[in-house]
Amino acid sequence: MVDLQDMNLSYEQVAETIIEFGNRMLEEDESAEVWEVASGILAGAVQFWLYSRQPCDDPFCQACADISNAERRLQTLLRETHNLAEESDYYASAKDVYAGTA
């Protein structure tokens, strides 16, 4: 197991660590369901993301404008999630309904 306290983690390193963690959970527990593991990881990531995006004490802070209330935080989270999904190698699948073939 990696000691995260000794690392200066980059965005890519954190993402890779989470992927490796999910894969390790599936390898170590044959009864684990991939969707359950993925949903649990996503739930934790959403909780941590929301925790990290709390606005400061200044209600007029420009830096906090996009996260100044719960609905704005959710919209920011959904935009970021949408962009990350579209950038993923797994976004489109040859098995998708209506996937074109050439």
N, C-alpha and C positions, 0 to 999 in steps of 0.2 A: 504494500500500500504506500502511496506517495505521501510524504509529510508536507502538506500544503502550507504549513507555517514557515517553512524554510524556502519557499519559492516566491519569486516575484512574477506572478502569473499574468500572461497576456490573454486577450480575448480568445485567441485561437487555442491556447493551452487549456483554458477553462472548458471550452466547448469539447475539445478532444478528451479531456478527463471525464466529462459527463458521459460521453459516448462509450468510453472504455468501461465506466462504471455500470452502465446499463447492460453492455455485453457480458460483463463478468457476472452480474446478477443472473442472467439467463443461463450462462454456462454452469454456474454453481447450484442452481435449483432447477432441476428438470421439470418440475411442476409449474414453474413460473410462466405466466402468460405474457407474451411480448407486448400486447396492448395494455395490460395492467401495469407492467413496468414502465412503459412509455408514458402512460397517463399519470402515474405517480411522479415520475421525473418532471413532467410538465407542470403538475400541480405545485411541486416544490419550487420550480423555476419562477412560476407566476407569483407565488407568495414572496419570494426573495426580491423579484423585480419590483413589485408594488411597495415592499418595505423600503427599498433603496430609492424610491421616487417620491418620498414625502416632501411636500413644499416647506420652505423655510417659514419663519415667523412673520415676514413682511408680506402682507396681502397684495401689495403692488409690485412685487419683485418680478422683473421682466424675465429673468432666468428660469423662474418657476411657472411662467404663464401656461405652458402646455400641460402642467401637472397640478394646477392650482385647486382642483377638486376631483372627486372620485370619477366622474364621467370623463373629464379630460385625461386623467391617468389611464383609464380604460381605452380611450381612443388612441392615445399614444402607444400603449401596449399592443393594441390590435394592428396599428400601422407597422410597428417594428416587427411583429410576428409575421404579418403578411409579406413584408420584404424578405425576411429570413427564409420563409417557406419558398418563395419564388426563386431565391438564389440557391436552394438546395438541389443537390444531384438527384434527389428522390421526389422532387415536386411532380414531375410528369413521369408516367409509367407506360410502357408498351401495353400493359393490361388495362389501362384506363378505358372506360366506356367512351366510344366515339373517337378513340385514338386513331389518327390517320396512319396508313401504311403506304410506303412508296417503294 
